[in-house]
Amino acid sequence: MSTRRLPHLTWLRAFEASARHLSFTHAAQELNLTQAAISKQVKLLEHYLREPLFERKPRSLVLTKVGAAYLPKVRDGFERLAAGTEEVFGLRRSEVLTVRAPVGYSVNWIAPRLQGFFDRHPETEVRLVSSVWGDQFDNERFDLDIQYGTGRWPGYTAERLTWEVIKPVCAPALLDGERALRQPEDLVHHRLLHVLGYEEGWADWLRYARTTGVNSGQGLQFDTSLLAFEFAARGGGVALARSSMLGVEIERGRLVTPFEIEAPLQEAFHLISPETGRDHPDARKFSDWLVETAANDPENRRIRTTYRT
């Protein structure tokens, strides 16, 4: 958005207060400035707009027609700015529990189960924010953080949430036709879809499946699993899905698994929190619920038992 035609905010603030009080003196008292400073700011605004906004009487101010027309626009702008600030930052100021999680995990794992937390703790408010990359934990912005990795974050306590396998997924249409996916070697005819940020990927799955002749580096790269899944669901290629983020798309029937082969992973999603520092009063409620729900997840239990990771 261009700011070429936007006057300085201080000028607009001086104009709005002066128009409301119809007095530079009273506007100055409200804004904790001198009467001369308010008068100068309004004059700068008038010069910028090339229109007088007030008729200056000996003991009062009167809005010109242009000033009267401009005032509601300025007020609306301030009100929108205040509302937007409250919408984005107001929850944090009121100390609502803030949890950050990767966007794919939030959509495919947390969201389908989150009502279970509110059923148990209806009085607790939660702000769930999403991330694409696992940036460093920010104590001022987040109370709990979910990140993907091996579980080693110096200075933080990490509780493992998932036990993962990876498996190829594709649109149902790719199971039929001249180049149908019937065995791993058939991947040579299809575009591989990669998700950035993971250490384990196509090369690991192909090695586990003992498949040769398929170039693990070819294809397209995406920065989130959601994008890769969407492109795969439209027939654009074959994605490699982590089990914790697969359920929703499989249930919808937009993606299928062409092979039974799944490769266990060392990496997983973890709930992390600082070892030292102020704890949010509701953090333990959420972390206990999340860890318990993850431990009781049937797919998690199956993978953990099968591969004993």
C-alpha positions as CSV (number, residue, x, y, z in Angstrom):
1,M,0.0,0.0,0.0
2,S,1.4,3.4,-1.0
3,T,1.7,6.1,1.8
4,R,2.3,8.9,-0.7
5,R,-0.9,10.7,0.2
6,L,-1.0,10.0,3.9
7,P,-0.4,13.1,6.2
8,H,1.7,12.7,9.4
9,L,-0.2,10.9,12.2
10,T,0.7,13.7,14.6
11,W,-1.0,16.3,12.4
12,L,-4.1,14.2,12.1
13,R,-4.2,13.7,15.9
14,A,-3.9,17.4,16.5
15,F,-6.7,18.1,14.0
16,E,-9.1,15.5,15.4
17,A,-8.7,16.7,19.0
18,S,-9.0,20.3,18.0
19,A,-12.1,19.6,15.9
20,R,-13.7,17.7,18.8
21,H,-13.1,20.5,21.3
22,L,-13.2,23.3,18.8
23,S,-10.2,24.7,20.8
24,F,-6.5,24.4,20.3
25,T,-6.1,25.0,24.1
26,H,-8.3,22.1,25.1
27,A,-6.7,19.9,22.5
28,A,-3.3,20.8,23.8
29,Q,-4.3,19.9,27.4
30,E,-5.7,16.5,26.2
31,L,-2.5,15.6,24.2
32,N,-0.1,17.0,26.8
33,L,1.3,19.5,24.3
34,T,1.5,23.3,24.2
35,Q,-1.2,25.3,22.4
36,A,1.4,26.6,20.0
37,A,2.4,23.1,19.1
38,I,-1.2,22.0,18.3
39,S,-1.7,25.2,16.2
40,K,1.5,24.5,14.3
41,Q,0.6,20.9,13.6
42,V,-2.8,21.9,12.3
43,K,-1.3,24.5,10.1
44,L,1.2,22.0,8.7
45,L,-1.8,19.7,7.9
46,E,-3.7,22.5,6.2
47,H,-0.6,23.4,4.1
48,Y,-0.2,19.7,3.2
49,L,-3.8,19.4,2.1
50,R,-3.8,22.9,0.6
51,E,-7.2,23.6,2.2
52,P,-8.1,25.5,5.4
53,L,-9.8,23.2,8.0
54,F,-10.8,25.8,10.6
55,E,-12.1,29.4,10.6
56,R,-10.1,30.9,13.5
57,K,-12.4,33.2,15.6
58,P,-11.1,35.4,18.4
59,R,-12.2,32.9,21.1
60,S,-13.1,29.7,19.3
61,L,-12.7,27.6,16.2
62,V,-15.2,26.7,13.5
63,L,-14.8,23.9,11.1
64,T,-14.8,24.8,7.4
65,K,-16.9,22.7,5.1
66,V,-13.8,20.9,4.0
67,G,-12.8,20.3,7.7
68,A,-16.3,19.1,8.6
69,A,-16.2,16.6,5.6
70,Y,-12.6,15.4,6.5
71,L,-13.3,14.9,10.3
72,P,-15.4,11.7,10.1
73,K,-12.8,10.2,7.7
74,V,-10.0,10.9,10.2
75,R,-12.1,9.5,13.1
76,D,-12.9,6.4,11.2
77,G,-9.2,5.9,10.4
78,F,-8.2,6.1,14.1
79,E,-11.1,3.8,15.1
80,R,-10.0,1.2,12.6
81,L,-6.4,1.5,13.7
82,A,-7.5,1.0,17.4
83,A,-9.7,-1.9,16.5
84,G,-7.0,-3.6,14.5
85,T,-4.5,-3.1,17.3
86,E,-6.9,-4.7,19.8
87,E,-7.7,-7.6,17.4
88,V,-4.0,-8.5,16.9
89,F,-2.4,-7.6,20.2
90,G,-5.3,-7.2,22.7
91,L,-5.4,-10.9,23.6
92,R,-1.8,-10.9,24.5
93,R,-2.2,-7.9,26.7
94,S,-5.0,-9.6,28.6
95,E,-2.7,-12.6,29.3
96,V,-4.5,-15.2,27.3
97,L,-2.5,-18.4,27.0
98,T,-0.6,-18.2,23.7
99,V,0.5,-21.4,22.0
100,R,2.5,-21.5,18.8
101,A,2.6,-24.5,16.4
102,P,3.6,-25.3,12.8
103,V,0.7,-24.5,10.5
104,G,0.4,-28.1,9.1
105,Y,0.4,-29.6,12.6
106,S,-2.1,-27.0,13.8
107,V,-4.6,-27.8,10.9
108,N,-4.2,-31.5,10.7
109,W,-3.6,-32.6,14.3
110,I,-4.4,-29.9,16.9
111,A,-7.6,-28.4,15.3
112,P,-9.5,-31.7,15.1
113,R,-8.8,-32.4,18.8
114,L,-8.9,-28.9,20.3
115,Q,-12.5,-29.0,21.4
116,G,-11.5,-31.8,23.8
117,F,-9.4,-29.3,25.7
118,F,-12.3,-26.8,26.0
119,D,-14.6,-29.6,27.0
120,R,-12.3,-30.2,30.0
121,H,-11.4,-26.6,30.7
122,P,-14.3,-24.4,29.4
123,E,-13.1,-21.4,31.4
124,T,-9.7,-21.3,29.8
125,E,-8.9,-19.0,26.8
126,V,-6.3,-20.0,24.3
127,R,-4.7,-18.1,21.5
128,L,-3.3,-20.5,18.9
129,V,-0.8,-19.0,16.4
130,S,0.8,-20.7,13.5
131,S,4.4,-20.7,12.2
132,V,6.0,-22.0,9.1
133,W,9.6,-22.2,10.3
134,G,10.7,-23.1,13.8
135,D,12.1,-19.8,14.9
136,Q,13.6,-19.3,18.3
137,F,11.2,-19.4,21.3
138,D,10.1,-15.9,22.2
139,N,9.1,-15.6,25.9
140,E,7.3,-12.3,25.4
141,R,5.0,-13.6,22.6
142,F,4.5,-17.3,23.4
143,D,3.8,-19.4,26.5
144,L,4.2,-22.8,24.8
145,D,5.7,-23.7,21.5
146,I,5.5,-26.8,19.3
147,Q,8.5,-27.5,17.1
148,Y,9.7,-30.4,14.9
149,G,13.0,-31.9,15.5
150,T,15.0,-34.5,17.5
151,G,14.0,-33.1,20.9
152,R,17.2,-31.3,21.8
153,W,16.7,-27.6,22.5
154,P,19.2,-26.2,25.0
155,G,17.5,-24.2,27.7
156,Y,14.1,-25.7,27.1
157,T,12.1,-28.7,28.3
158,A,10.8,-30.8,25.4
159,E,8.0,-33.3,25.7
160,R,7.6,-35.6,22.7
161,L,4.1,-35.5,21.1
162,T,4.3,-37.8,18.1
163,W,6.0,-40.9,16.8
164,E,6.3,-40.5,13.0
165,V,6.5,-42.5,9.8
166,I,6.6,-41.1,6.3
167,K,4.7,-42.5,3.4
168,P,3.9,-41.3,-0.2
169,V,0.5,-39.8,-0.9
170,C,-1.2,-38.8,-4.1
171,A,-4.5,-38.0,-5.8
172,P,-6.7,-41.1,-6.3
173,A,-6.5,-40.5,-10.1
174,L,-2.7,-41.5,-10.0
175,L,-3.6,-45.1,-9.1
176,D,-5.1,-45.7,-12.6
177,G,-4.0,-45.1,-16.2
178,E,-0.9,-45.8,-18.2
179,R,1.5,-44.6,-15.5
180,A,-0.4,-45.9,-12.5
181,L,1.4,-46.1,-9.2
182,R,1.5,-49.8,-8.3
183,Q,5.0,-50.2,-7.0
184,P,7.7,-47.7,-5.7
185,E,9.7,-47.9,-9.0
186,D,6.7,-46.3,-10.7
187,L,7.6,-43.0,-9.0
188,V,10.2,-42.5,-11.8
189,H,7.3,-41.3,-13.9
190,H,5.9,-38.8,-11.4
191,R,7.0,-35.5,-9.9
192,L,8.2,-35.7,-6.3
193,L,7.0,-33.0,-3.9
194,H,9.3,-31.9,-1.1
195,V,8.6,-29.9,2.1
196,L,11.5,-27.7,3.2
197,G,12.7,-27.7,6.8
198,Y,12.7,-31.5,7.4
199,E,16.0,-33.5,7.7
200,E,14.4,-36.7,6.7
201,G,12.7,-37.0,3.3
202,W,12.4,-38.8,0.0
203,A,16.0,-40.1,0.0
204,D,15.3,-41.8,3.4
205,W,12.0,-43.3,2.2
206,L,13.4,-44.6,-1.1
207,R,16.4,-46.2,0.8
208,Y,14.0,-47.8,3.3
209,A,11.8,-49.1,0.5
210,R,15.0,-50.4,-1.3
211,T,14.0,-48.6,-4.4
212,T,16.6,-47.7,-7.0
213,G,16.3,-45.7,-10.2
214,V,14.3,-42.9,-8.8
215,N,15.9,-39.5,-8.4
216,S,15.1,-38.4,-4.9
217,G,16.1,-34.8,-5.6
218,Q,13.8,-34.1,-8.6
219,G,10.4,-32.4,-8.3
220,L,9.0,-29.3,-6.5
221,Q,9.7,-27.8,-3.1
222,F,7.2,-26.2,-0.8
223,D,7.6,-24.4,2.5
224,T,4.6,-26.1,4.2
225,S,3.0,-29.6,4.1
226,L,-0.4,-28.0,3.4
227,L,0.8,-26.6,0.1
228,A,2.4,-29.9,-0.9
229,F,-0.8,-31.8,0.0
230,E,-3.0,-29.4,-2.0
231,F,-0.8,-29.7,-5.1
232,A,-0.7,-33.5,-4.7
233,A,-4.5,-33.7,-4.3
234,R,-4.8,-31.9,-7.6
235,G,-2.7,-34.5,-9.4
236,G,0.5,-32.4,-9.5
237,G,2.8,-35.1,-8.1
238,V,3.4,-37.4,-5.1
239,A,4.0,-35.9,-1.7
240,L,5.7,-37.5,1.3
241,A,3.5,-37.2,4.3
242,R,4.2,-37.5,8.0
243,S,1.7,-39.6,9.8
244,S,0.7,-36.9,12.3
245,M,-0.4,-34.6,9.4
246,L,-2.1,-37.1,7.2
247,G,-5.5,-38.0,8.8
248,V,-7.6,-35.1,7.6
249,E,-6.7,-35.4,3.9
250,I,-7.1,-39.2,3.9
251,E,-10.5,-38.9,5.6
252,R,-11.7,-36.4,3.0
253,G,-10.6,-38.8,0.2
254,R,-8.5,-36.2,-1.5
255,L,-5.3,-38.2,-0.9
256,V,-4.5,-41.9,-0.9
257,T,-1.5,-43.9,0.0
258,P,-0.4,-45.9,-3.1
259,F,2.0,-48.2,-1.2
260,E,1.9,-49.9,2.2
261,I,5.6,-49.1,2.8
262,E,6.2,-46.6,5.6
263,A,9.5,-45.5,7.0
264,P,10.0,-44.6,10.7
265,L,11.6,-41.3,11.6
266,Q,13.8,-40.0,14.3
267,E,12.3,-36.5,14.2
268,A,9.0,-35.7,15.8
269,F,6.8,-32.9,17.1
270,H,7.7,-31.7,20.6
271,L,6.0,-29.3,23.1
272,I,8.7,-27.0,24.4
273,S,8.8,-24.5,27.2
274,P,11.6,-22.6,28.9
275,E,13.4,-24.4,31.8
276,T,13.4,-21.1,33.7
277,G,11.1,-18.1,33.7
278,R,7.5,-17.2,34.4
279,D,4.9,-19.9,33.7
280,H,1.5,-18.9,32.5
281,P,-1.1,-20.1,35.0
282,D,-3.0,-22.1,32.3
283,A,0.2,-23.5,30.6
284,R,0.1,-26.7,32.7
285,K,-3.5,-27.4,31.8
286,F,-2.8,-27.2,28.1
287,S,0.4,-29.1,28.2
288,D,-1.1,-31.9,30.3
289,W,-4.0,-32.2,27.9
290,L,-1.8,-32.1,24.8
291,V,0.7,-34.7,26.0
292,E,-2.1,-37.0,27.3
293,T,-4.1,-36.7,24.0
294,A,-1.0,-37.4,21.9
295,A,0.0,-40.5,24.1
296,N,-3.5,-41.9,23.6
297,D,-3.7,-41.3,19.9
298,P,-4.1,-44.7,18.2
299,E,-1.7,-44.0,15.3
300,N,0.9,-42.7,17.7
301,R,0.6,-45.9,19.8
302,R,0.7,-48.1,16.8
303,I,3.9,-46.6,15.4
304,R,5.6,-46.5,18.8
305,T,4.8,-50.1,19.4
306,T,5.7,-51.3,15.9
307,Y,9.0,-49.5,15.6
308,R,9.8,-49.1,19.3
309,T,11.2,-45.6,18.8
